[in-house]
């Protein structure tokens, strides 16, 4: 159980590194960030789980530890998904649809009108 956060850190680093490589970003920095995320999130979830546990029996403690590992997995998965939204292809494709403009494009007509009114004053 003591090595569990390190396994999560390694898995998250690998996940972030692969995602960054596919998106053409720096693999090493994203992998380091993923490792820190996996290590910290797993340690916090497990620490809080150990703090609130009441060891009534060995079977209850084992079941509670399994639930804590599942909660850590869900937390790391959700946070990892949220932090890598910018690296995910489907998110980028959806944002850059041809019919949707992110910024108002300036035209020559807008430019000419602005300077025409400005020079008239």
C-alpha positions as CSV (number, residue, x, y, z in Angstrom):
1,X,0.0,0.0,0.0
2,X,2.9,2.4,0.5
3,X,3.9,2.1,-3.1
4,X,0.4,2.8,-4.5
5,X,0.9,6.6,-5.0
6,X,4.1,5.9,-6.9
7,X,2.2,3.6,-9.3
8,X,-0.4,6.2,-9.8
9,X,2.3,8.8,-10.4
10,X,4.0,6.6,-13.0
11,X,0.7,5.9,-14.8
12,X,-0.4,9.5,-14.8
13,X,3.1,10.6,-16.1
14,X,2.9,8.1,-18.9
15,X,-0.7,9.2,-19.7
16,X,0.2,12.9,-19.8
17,X,3.4,12.3,-21.8
18,X,1.6,10.3,-24.5
19,X,-1.2,12.9,-24.7
20,X,1.4,15.7,-25.0
21,X,3.3,13.8,-27.7
22,X,0.1,13.4,-29.7
23,X,-0.7,17.1,-29.4
24,X,2.9,18.2,-30.3
25,X,3.7,19.6,-26.9
26,X,6.7,19.1,-24.6
27,X,6.4,15.5,-23.3
28,X,8.8,15.8,-20.4
29,X,7.1,18.8,-18.8
30,X,3.6,17.3,-19.2
31,X,4.9,14.0,-17.8
32,X,6.4,15.7,-14.8
33,X,3.2,17.5,-14.2
34,X,1.2,14.3,-14.5
35,X,3.5,12.6,-12.1
36,X,3.0,15.3,-9.5
37,X,-0.7,15.3,-10.0
38,X,-0.9,11.5,-9.6
39,X,1.3,11.5,-6.5
40,X,-0.4,14.4,-4.7
41,X,-4.0,13.4,-5.5
42,X,-3.4,9.8,-4.5
43,X,-1.6,10.7,-1.3
44,X,-4.3,13.2,-0.3
45,X,-7.2,10.7,-1.0
46,X,-5.5,7.9,0.8
47,X,-4.5,10.1,3.7
48,X,-8.0,11.3,4.2
49,X,-9.3,7.8,3.9
50,X,-6.9,6.6,6.6
51,X,-7.9,9.5,8.8
52,X,-11.6,8.7,8.8
53,X,-11.3,4.9,9.0
54,X,-12.4,3.1,12.1
55,X,-10.8,-0.4,12.0
56,X,-13.7,-2.6,13.2
57,X,-12.4,-5.8,11.6
58,X,-9.8,-6.9,9.2
59,X,-12.4,-7.5,6.5
60,X,-13.9,-4.1,6.9
61,X,-10.5,-2.5,6.7
62,X,-9.6,-4.3,3.5
63,X,-12.9,-3.3,1.9
64,X,-12.4,0.3,3.0
65,X,-8.9,0.3,1.5
66,X,-10.2,-1.0,-1.8
67,X,-12.8,1.8,-1.8
68,X,-10.0,4.3,-1.1
69,X,-8.0,3.1,-4.0
70,X,-11.1,3.3,-6.2
71,X,-11.7,6.9,-5.0
72,X,-8.0,7.8,-5.7
73,X,-8.3,6.3,-9.2
74,X,-11.5,8.3,-9.9
75,X,-10.0,11.5,-8.6
76,X,-6.8,11.1,-10.6
77,X,-8.8,10.2,-13.7
78,X,-11.1,13.1,-13.4
79,X,-8.4,15.7,-12.6
80,X,-6.2,14.3,-15.4
81,X,-9.0,14.5,-17.9
82,X,-9.7,18.1,-16.9
83,X,-6.1,19.2,-17.0
84,X,-5.5,17.6,-20.4
85,X,-8.5,19.0,-22.2
86,X,-6.2,21.2,-24.2
87,X,-4.3,18.2,-25.4
88,X,-7.3,16.1,-26.4
89,X,-8.1,16.0,-30.1
90,X,-11.9,15.8,-29.9
91,X,-11.9,18.9,-27.7
92,X,-9.8,20.9,-30.1
93,X,-11.7,19.7,-33.2
94,X,-15.0,20.7,-31.6
95,X,-13.7,24.2,-30.7
96,X,-12.5,24.9,-34.2
97,X,-15.6,24.1,-36.2
98,X,-15.7,25.9,-39.6
99,X,-19.1,27.5,-38.9
100,X,-18.1,28.8,-35.5
101,X,-16.0,31.9,-35.1
102,X,-14.0,32.4,-31.9
103,X,-13.2,36.1,-32.6
104,X,-14.8,38.7,-34.6
105,X,-12.9,39.2,-37.8
106,X,-12.2,42.7,-38.9
107,X,-13.0,43.6,-42.5
108,X,-11.7,46.5,-44.6
109,X,-15.1,48.1,-44.5
110,X,-15.0,48.3,-40.6
111,X,-11.5,49.7,-40.8
112,X,-12.5,52.3,-43.4
113,X,-15.6,53.4,-41.5
114,X,-13.6,53.8,-38.3
115,X,-11.0,56.0,-39.9
116,X,-13.5,57.9,-41.9
117,X,-15.4,58.9,-38.8
118,X,-12.2,59.6,-36.9
119,X,-10.7,61.8,-39.6
120,X,-14.0,63.8,-40.0
121,X,-13.9,64.9,-36.4
